[in-house]
Structures are given as structure tokens and as C-alpha cells.
Amino acid sequence: MKNIVQISLLSATIAAVALGSGNVLSEEADTVVISFDHPQSISVSAPQNTAETASGVGNGVTTLWTITSNNAVGIQFSGKSASLTTANAVDYPVFYKAEVDATGAVIANRYDHLVTSFGVDISGYDSFAGTSDKWQGGNVPTGTPANLVVARAKTGSPGNHFNSIMPSDAGVFDLTLTSQGVGDASTTQSGDYLITVTATVTAEEQGDNTLDAATL
């Protein structure tokens, strides 16, 4: 025997209620605000260096990073170099090379340094919350190696100088580091000097709790 399911349809009738000279219908409305969290993204291009220059010639070597993000970011630099007399690293980047003897052999634990200075500038941004778009002269560098790597939150650091940086509407801005090294022609051994610098870009999202749909 087949099971039979009966479905009853109940028709609803809205009755008009007479009130004075007109009819009033019952009506209800409810408004809800729906939000969607669109996450922040960050990408950094491979650094582009200008051609190698001789010590003390021109304003130095520039390194350019193009940073892409859909909200504000902060920057921080770090780097290390060998000390003058040991292989132990110092926590800031100074142009250095190992000294060699008359045969070209490396002399253990002896390094030469160039007098090193840095400048940083930003361009192509929408806005920034800091002091100016050049730190320590920008492309005419006057900053010390120790100041370059000062923590983001501390006065004197590039990150604190620029504070939060908002990219352009296209989501990009350029970060340029200018590095200069100068040696004494008599006492600083000739050769190729190097440093390694790391630029760290951190999300500093602005307006993440701002909802203004009610004013539309």
C-alpha cells in the first residue's frame, strides 16, 4: 500500500482595518548592517641597484624597492658587518672587506671599513603619517649605520621618521635606500667593499574598524 502524504495550503488574508476615513495596512521593516573583512596584502619587488661606483664618487649607490599593498605599512632596516679586528659581526651595516697580504691571501680577523652613510626616501605614495618623505638627506645621505637599523618605534629610525605609509590608489609606492662609502686613499686598502641590508615591510592597517554605511 502506498503512503499518501497530504499537504494542506493555508491561505492568509490581510484584512484592512477601517480607521477614520482611510484604510491602514500593517507594515514592518528591519535594517541590518553586513560587513566583510577584506584582508591586507603586501608584496615587495626584488631590489634594483644602480651600477657600482668608486668610493666617495657621487652620492653613492641607490637601492629601489617597489612595495605593493592595499593599506598602510611600516618599514624597518637591518644589517650586519664584520668588525675591524674579529670575524664577529656588528649589528649595523658598514662597508667592509677582509685585508689581504702581499700574496693576496686573506689575513685572519683583519678587516677594513669605509666611512658609511645612508639616506632613505619614499615616493609615489598617497600619504604618510611621519615628518617628511626623506630620512637623513634621502639621495644625499647623512645617516649613520647605527641609526639606519634603530627599531621602528624609536625616534631617529627611518621607520619612525616616515611612520605609517599609505600607498597610492594603485596600491604601490617606492622605497629608495642610498648608501655611500668613503675611504682614506692612504690607509684604506683598495678592493671591493660590501654590505648586506634587509628591508622589512610590516602591515599597519588603518581604518579597519571604520564602518560608515549609515551616512550613504
TORLO-756268 format. One line per 5 residues: number of its first residue (from 1); their letters; for each residue x, y, z of C-alpha. Coordinates in steps of 0.1 Angstrom, whole numbers, plus 2048, in hexadecimal, padded with zeros to 3 digits. Each point is the difference from the previous one (the first is absolute). Last residue first. Example, Ala and Ser with C-alpha at 12.3 -4.5 7.8 and 13.67 -1.06 7.14 Angstrom:
residues 2
2 = SA = 889 7F5 847 ~ 7F2 7DE 807
***
This chain:
residues 216
216 = LTAAD = 8FC A39 818 ~ 804 80B 825 ~ 7F7 7DF 80F ~ 81B 7ED 7EC ~ 81C 811 814
211 = LTNDG = 813 7E2 80E ~ 823 807 80E ~ 810 7E3 814 ~ 81C 7F9 7E7 ~ 806 825 7FA
206 = QEEAT = 826 7FD 7FE ~ 814 7DF 7FB ~ 824 802 80B ~ 80D 7E1 7ED ~ 825 7FC 803
201 = VTATV = 81C 805 7E6 ~ 823 7F3 808 ~ 81E 80E 7ED ~ 81F 7EB 803 ~ 823 80E 7FB
196 = TILYD = 820 7ED 7F7 ~ 820 814 7FC ~ 81D 7FE 7E9 ~ 823 80E 7F8 ~ 813 7F7 7E1
191 = GSQTT = 825 808 800 ~ 819 81A 80C ~ 80D 7FF 823 ~ 7F7 81F 815 ~ 81F 811 80E
186 = SADGV = 80C 816 7E3 ~ 7E1 809 7EB ~ 7EA 802 81F ~ 7DE 7F0 7FA ~ 7DD 80D 7F9
181 = GQSTL = 7E1 7EA 7FD ~ 7DD 80D 7F7 ~ 7DF 7EE 800 ~ 7DF 80E 7F3 ~ 7E1 7EC 809
176 = TLDFV = 7E1 805 7EB ~ 7DC 7F5 808 ~ 7E7 803 7E4 ~ 7DA 801 804 ~ 7E4 7E9 7F5
171 = GADSP = 7DB 7F8 804 ~ 7F2 811 7E1 ~ 7EF 819 817 ~ 822 809 80C ~ 810 7EE 81E
166 = MISNF = 7F9 80C 824 ~ 820 802 815 ~ 7FE 7FD 826 ~ 81D 812 812 ~ 819 811 7E7
161 = HNGPS = 818 80B 81C ~ 7F8 7E3 817 ~ 808 7E6 7E5 ~ 820 813 7F6 ~ 80C 7FF 824
156 = GTKAR = 808 820 813 ~ 7E5 7FC 81A ~ 7F9 7DC 809 ~ 7E2 7EB 7F6 ~ 80F 7F2 7E0
151 = AVVLN = 81F 7F3 812 ~ 821 811 7F7 ~ 810 7F0 7E2 ~ 808 81F 7EB ~ 80B 812 820
146 = APTGT = 81D 7E9 806 ~ 80C 803 7DB ~ 800 826 803 ~ 7EA 817 7EC ~ 80D 81B 7E9
141 = PVNGG = 7F6 7F4 7DE ~ 7FA 817 7E2 ~ 7E5 7EB 7F0 ~ 7EB 803 81F ~ 810 81A 816
136 = QWKDS = 7FD 7EE 821 ~ 7DD 7F3 7FA ~ 7EC 80E 7E4 ~ 7DA 7FF 7FB ~ 7FA 818 81E
131 = TGAFS = 7F5 7FE 825 ~ 7EA 7E2 802 ~ 7DC 7F6 7FA ~ 803 7F8 7DB ~ 7EB 807 7E2
126 = DYGSI = 7F6 7F3 7DD ~ 823 7F2 7F8 ~ 814 804 7DF ~ 820 808 812 ~ 813 7F5 820
121 = DVGFS = 823 80B 80A ~ 81D 7F1 813 ~ 823 80C 807 ~ 81F 7ED 80B ~ 824 806 80A
116 = TVLHD = 81F 7EA 802 ~ 824 809 808 ~ 810 7E3 7EF ~ 80C 7E3 814 ~ 81F 7E9 7FF
111 = YRNAI = 800 7DE 80F ~ 819 7EB 812 ~ 7F5 7E0 811 ~ 815 7E8 7EB ~ 815 810 7E4
106 = VAGTA = 7F3 7F5 7DF ~ 81B 7F6 7E7 ~ 807 817 7E3 ~ 826 7F9 801 ~ 808 822 80F
101 = DVEAK = 7E6 7FB 81C ~ 7DB 804 7FE ~ 7E7 814 816 ~ 7DC 7F3 801 ~ 7E7 818 7F3
96 = YFVPY = 7E7 819 810 ~ 7E4 818 7F8 ~ 7EE 805 821 ~ 7DE 7F0 808 ~ 7F4 7FF 824
91 = DVANA = 800 7E4 81A ~ 825 7FA 802 ~ 80B 7DE 7F4 ~ 81B 7EA 810 ~ 81C 7F9 7E7
86 = TTLSA = 817 815 816 ~ 816 81F 7FD ~ 7EE 81B 7EC ~ 7DD 7F2 807 ~ 7EE 7ED 7E5
81 = SKGSF = 7DF 80D 7F4 ~ 7DB 7FD 808 ~ 7DE 80C 7F3 ~ 7DD 80B 809 ~ 7E7 819 7F2
76 = QIGVA = 7DC 805 80B ~ 7E2 80C 7ED ~ 7DB 806 809 ~ 7E2 7F9 7EA ~ 7DE 810 7F8
71 = NNSTI = 7E5 7EE 7EC ~ 7FC 7ED 7DF ~ 825 7F8 7FC ~ 81B 800 7E5 ~ 823 80B 808
66 = TWLTT = 819 808 7E5 ~ 824 7FD 80E ~ 81C 816 7F3 ~ 825 7FE 80A ~ 815 81F 7F9
61 = VGNGV = 826 800 800 ~ 814 81E 80B ~ 7FB 826 7FD ~ 81C 806 7E6 ~ 822 7EF 805
56 = GSATE = 80B 7FA 824 ~ 80A 7DC 7F9 ~ 7FC 7F7 7DC ~ 7DE 7F7 7F2 ~ 7ED 7E0 7FA
51 = ATNQP = 7E3 804 7E9 ~ 7DE 808 80F ~ 7EF 7E5 814 ~ 7DD 7F2 7FB ~ 7F1 7ED 81D
46 = ASVSI = 7E8 7E3 7F8 ~ 7DD 80D 804 ~ 7ED 800 821 ~ 7DD 7F2 805 ~ 7E6 808 81B
41 = SQPHD = 7DC 7F5 804 ~ 7E6 80E 818 ~ 7E0 7EB 805 ~ 7DD 80A 7F4 ~ 7EA 7FB 81E
36 = FSIVV = 7DB 801 7F5 ~ 7E5 813 813 ~ 7DA 7FC 800 ~ 7EB 81B 810 ~ 7DC 7F6 806
31 = TDAEE = 7E0 813 7FB ~ 7DD 7F3 80A ~ 7DE 80D 7F3 ~ 7DC 7F7 80A ~ 7DF 809 7F1
26 = SLVNG = 7DB 7FC 80A ~ 7E8 811 7E8 ~ 7EC 81E 809 ~ 7DF 809 7EE ~ 7F3 824 7FE
21 = SGLAV = 7E4 816 80E ~ 804 7F9 824 ~ 80F 7DE 805 ~ 7F3 7E2 7ED ~ 815 7E2 803
16 = AAITA = 80A 7EE 7E0 ~ 802 7DB 805 ~ 81E 7EE 7F4 ~ 7F5 7DD 7F6 ~ 815 7E2 803
11 = SLLSI = 7FA 7E1 7EC ~ 809 7DF 811 ~ 80C 7E5 7E8 ~ 7FC 7DD 80E ~ 818 7E6 7F5
6 = QVINK = 7F5 7DB 801 ~ 81A 7E5 7FF ~ 7F3 7DE 7F3 ~ 815 7E1 808 ~ 7FA 7E6 7E5
1 = M = 7F2 7DE 80A
***
